[in-house]
Amino acid sequence: MGSRTRSAVFTPIGDAGRAVRVEKRLEEAIRSGLLDDGERLPSESDLATMFGVATVTAREALVALRAQGLVTTTRGRGGGSFVCRPTVDDAEAIRVRLTSMTRVDLADRGTLYATLLAGCVELAAERADAEDVEDLRAILVDPDEPDLGAWRHADTELHLAFAALTQSARLSREVMRLEADFGTLLRYPLALLPHRASVHESQVAVIAAIAARDPGEARRQMRSRVRSALGDLAELQNQGR
């Protein structure tokens, strides 16, 4: 499952601003959780080949990622560039971002997110086999799981898995970009126990629709899940102002 989505990370990029685009592609993969903390990245030469750029371009991108604290590099045997994905969400930073957004902006981002993910689960319902469904179910956390980080990680991983099942590199990269940009905000309400219960119920329903090969129901359930999150976000937004 992961290899399908991850393959979308290391595909050739366009011509303009290549170092920046390599940096952005890897940053989104790290922040979305697609690349694991501590994971060793391909070498500079391998990255250059994968992205279709010069080795110096890949090197510039890694330098920029190190400056952001998202990559660390060690020398010598066993060395290389390793992912340093942020493991702790800054709740205050998320709250400030949420309260600074207008309702229109929040709704607009939510519409984009819901439309894209709904399309992904619709395609997943058409293309997933029994093994894929079991892989999706394996991602879910226990409803009584107390660890907020585990809930957020599982929900992110599940959405990336939905994208992988579309078998589209472009869709996978777009979901990865949205998860890095909006996913953290969307999962802010997971700090609320009732919201966790709602999310788990939605996750189970979406997977059931995919297993039943019912694209319409999968789409409906995903849109409902995002609407619920946006409603809880709006309430938290009001409380923070």
LUMFI-404893 format. One record per residue: residue in one letter; z, y, x of N, C-alpha, C in turn. Coordinates in steps of 0.02 Angstrom, whole numbers, plus 50000, padded with zeros to 5 digits. Example, Ala and Ser with C-alpha at 12.3 -4.5 7.8 and 13.67 -1.06 7.14 Angstrom:
2
A503904971650660503904977550615503904983550660S503544988850642503574994750684503945000250645
END
This chain:
241
M500004994050042500005000050000500005006250043G500475006450090500525012350133499905013450175S499605007950197499035008550242498445011950207R498395011050142497845014250105497925021750105T498525024050091498635031250090498625034150160R498935030450206498975032950275498295033550307S497815029450287497145029850315496825036550297A497055039650242496785046050222497015051650269V497565050450305497805055550352497335056150410F497125050550438496745050550500495995049650487T495715054250448494995054350437494715060850465P494075061050484493795067050515493895073350472I493995079050504494075085350470493445089450479G493415095250447492835099650453492815103450519D492355108150523492245111650586492715117550597A492875121250543493225127650551493975126550565G494235130350615494945130250630495225123350640R494905119550684495055112450688495785111050708A496045114550758496735113150779497225114450722V497105119950686497545121650629497495116350575R496895113850563496795108850511497095102050530V497055100250593497395094150616498145094950607E498395100750629499115102150622499325101650549K498945104750504499125104850434499115097950404R498595094050421498545087250395499155083050414L499355083550477499925079650501500575082450472E500625089050467501225092050438501335089650367E500805089650327500865087350258501065080050254A500785075950299500965068850299501695067850318I501945072050362502655071550383503115074050327R502965079950301503405082950250503395079050185S502835075950169502795072050107503155065350114G503295063250175503635056950186503165051250200L502515052650204502035047350217502115044550288L502255048850336502405046750404503165046650412D503435041150435504155040050438504475043750497D505105045450487505485048550541505535043650599G505385046150659505405041850718504775037950731E504295038450686503665034750695503265037650753R502975033150792502565035250849501855036850825L501625042750840500945044750822500445041850871P499815041250851499295039150898499275043950958S499005041651013498955045951073498495051851059E498505056751103498075062651094497345060651090S497145056051134496445053951134496265050151070D496735045951047496605042250985496575046950925L497045051850923497025056750870496365060550869A496145062450929495515066150934494935062050906T494925055550922494395051250897494425050550821M495035049450795495125048650723494915054850684F495115060650709494975066850673494275069650689G493945066750741493295069150759493315075950793V493825076950836493905083250872493985081950946A493995087250986494105086551057494845084951070T494975081651127495665079951144496105086151150V495825091551176496215097751183496405100451115T495995099351064496155101550996496745097650967A496735091150977497295086950955497935089050991R497865090651056498455092751095498735099251068E498305103951051498535110451022498905109350957A498655104750916498985103350852499685100450863L499755095950912500405092950926500885098150954V500635102850994501055108251019501335112350962A500905113850912501125117750854501635113950813L501545107450806502015103350769502695102850804R502665102650871503295102650909503665109250899A503295114650895503605121250884503955121550816Q503705117750768504015117550702504595112650699G504685108750752505205103650753505025097350715L504365096450702504145090650664503925084950708V503835086250772503625081150820504005082250885T504195076850917504495077250983504085072751030T504025074851093503615071051141504045069051201T503975062751220504325060251279503805057551328R503975057751392503525055451444503725048651470G503295045751509503465039351541503295033351498R503485027451523503355021351487503725021351420G503375019651368503665019851301503675026751271G503385031551307503385038451282502825039551232G502755045851212502245047751163502515053151117S502155054351063502365059351014502655055750953F503245057850932503605054550878503765059450822V503735056850760503875060950701504615062750697C504755069050681505435071350669505455074250598R505395069950549505375072350480506065074850459P506105080750427506745083250402507055078050355T507675076250368508005071150328508485074050277V508655080450283509125083650237508785089550204D508765089550138508475095050102508955100950102D508705106850112509115112850109509145115150037A509675113150002509735114649930509715122149917E510015126049961510025133349951509325136249958A508955133750006508265136150015507835134449954I507945128449927507565126449867507755130849808R508405132149802508635136349746508345143349751V508335146149811508055152849821507315152849804R506965147749826506245147349811506135146849736L506545142849703506465141949631506595148349592T507135151849609507305157949573506825163649588S506465163249644505995168549661505315167649627M505205161649599504565160249567504575162849495T503995164949472503925166949402503825160749360R503955161349296503835155749251503095153749250V502675158749256501955157549255501755153449316D502025155249375501865151649437502125144549433L502725143749408503025137049403502605132649356A502415135549300502005131749251501325130049280D501035134749317500375133749346500385128049397R500885128149440500955122849490501085116049457G501495116349405501655110249368501045107249334T500615111649308500005109349275499545105749325L499475108749384499065105649436499345098949457Y499995098749467500335092649489500255087149436A500395088949373500355084049319499645081349310T499155085849314498465083849304498235079049359L498415080649421498215076449477498545069649475L499205069549464499565063049463499365058949403A499245062249346499025058549287498355055149300G497915058649334497275055749352497355049749398C497825050349445497945044849492498195038549456V498685039349412498955033349378498445030449330E498015034749302497475032249259497005027649298L496815029849358496385025749400496755019549425A497405020349440497805014649463497825009249410A497875011249347497895006349292497235002549287E496705005549310496055002249308495944997649368R496274999149424496104995749486496654991349516A497264992249494497824988449525497814981249504D498014976749550498094969749532498834968149529A498994961849516499694959849507500114961149570E499814960049628500184961249690500334968649699D499854972949681499964980149685500544982249640V500564979449580501104981049532501784979149560E501814973249591502454971149621502654975749678D502174978149716502314982849770502604989349741L502334991549685502594997649652503304996549629R503444990949599504124989549574504624989149631A504394986849688504834986149746505064992949773I504704998149756504875004849780505465007749742L505555005749679506065008649636506775007449664V507205012249653507905011449672508305009049612D508885006349625509325004149571509545010249530P509565009749464509765015449422510445018349440D510885014249469511555016549488511595018849560E511035019249594511025021449664511325028549669P511855029349709512185036049713511855040849762D511435038249807511155042349861510565046549835L510665053149833510145057649809509515057049852G509605056449917509035055849962508615049749947A508935044249928508575038149912508145039149849W508415042749801508045044249740507425048449756R507515053549796506955057949812506425054349853H506645050349900506175046749942505775041749901A506115038049857505775033049817505265036249770D505445041849740504975045149694504365047649731T504475050449790503905052749831503465046849851E503775041449875503395035649897502995032649839L503295032749779502945029949721502325034049705H502375040649708501795044849693501245044049745L501435043249807500945041949860500615035149850A501005030349825500725023749811500225024049754F500375028049702499895028949648499245031649675A499305036549719498705039549749498315034449789A498665030049825498335024949866497915020349822L498165018849762497825014149719497175016949690T497065023449696496425026349673495865024349720Q496045022249781495565020549833495125026449853S495405032549845495055038649863495445042349916A495145043249975495475046750030495595054050010R495115057149975495195064149956495775065049907L495825060749858496375061149810497045059949845S497055055049890497675053549927497895059549967R497425062950000497615068750040497845074549996E497545075249937497745080649892498445079449864V498595073149848499275071549825499775072649882M499585070749942500015071750000500155079250009R499635083450001499725090650008500195093349954L500115091149892500545093549838501265091149846E501345085049870502025082549882502385086749934A502015088649987502315092750039502475099750014D502065102249967502145109149944502605109749883F502505105349833502845106049769503325100349754G503235094649788503635088849773504385089849782T504575093349836505285094649848505595098549791L505225103449767505465107549711505515103349647L505005099249634505005095149574505595090349572R505825088249631506375083449634507065086749640Y507085093149638507725096749640508195094549583P507935093549521508385091449467508665084349475L508435080449523508705073749533509445073949552A509685079949569510405080649582510805079649517L510465080249460510785079349395510725072049373L511285068849357511275061749338510835060249277P510855064449224510415063049167509675063249186H509495067649233508805068049254508605061749292R509055059049332508895052849368508735047249319A509145046849266509025041549216508345042449183S508165048649169507525050149138506945048249185V507025049949249506505048549298506415040949306H506965037249309506915030049317506565026949257E506735029249198506415026749137505665028149139S505485034049162504775035949167504415031749219Q504725030649276504425026649329504265019549304V504755016649270504665009849243504105009749192A504065014949150503555015249098502855016049127V502795020149179502145021049211501905014549243I502355011249279502175004949311501994999649259A502354999549203502204994749150501504996049122A501325002349114500655004049089500115001949138I500255002749204499785000649255499704993049253A500274989549245500264982249243499874979749181A499914983549126499564981649064498844984049064R498634987249118497964990049124497804994749065D498294999249053498225004148999498205011149029P497605013549048497545020149082497815025849040G497685025748974497905031148931498665031748929E499005026148924499745026248922500025028248990A499715025949044499945027849110499895035449119R499345038149097499235045449101499755049149059R499865046748998500345050148954501045050048982Q501245044349009501915043749037502005048349098M501495048849140501555053149199501605060449179R501195062549132501225069549109501905071049078S502175066249041502835067149011503375067749064R503315063849118503805064149173503815071049206V503215073849217503175080449249503425085849201R503265085349137503515090249088504275090349086S504565084349089505295083849089505595087349150A505295086149209505535089249270505465096849267L504905099249240504805106449235505305109649187G505475106049134505975108649087506655109349120D506845104249158507485104549194507475109849249L506895110749281506825115949332506905122849301A506625123849242506675130349208507405131949192E507785126849171508495127949157508875129749220L508735126149274509065127649338508855134549363Q508245136449349508005142949370508395148449334N508525147449270508905152349232509635152749256Q509915147049274510605146949298510675150349366G510135150049406510165153049473510055160449475R509835163349419509695170549419510295174549393
END
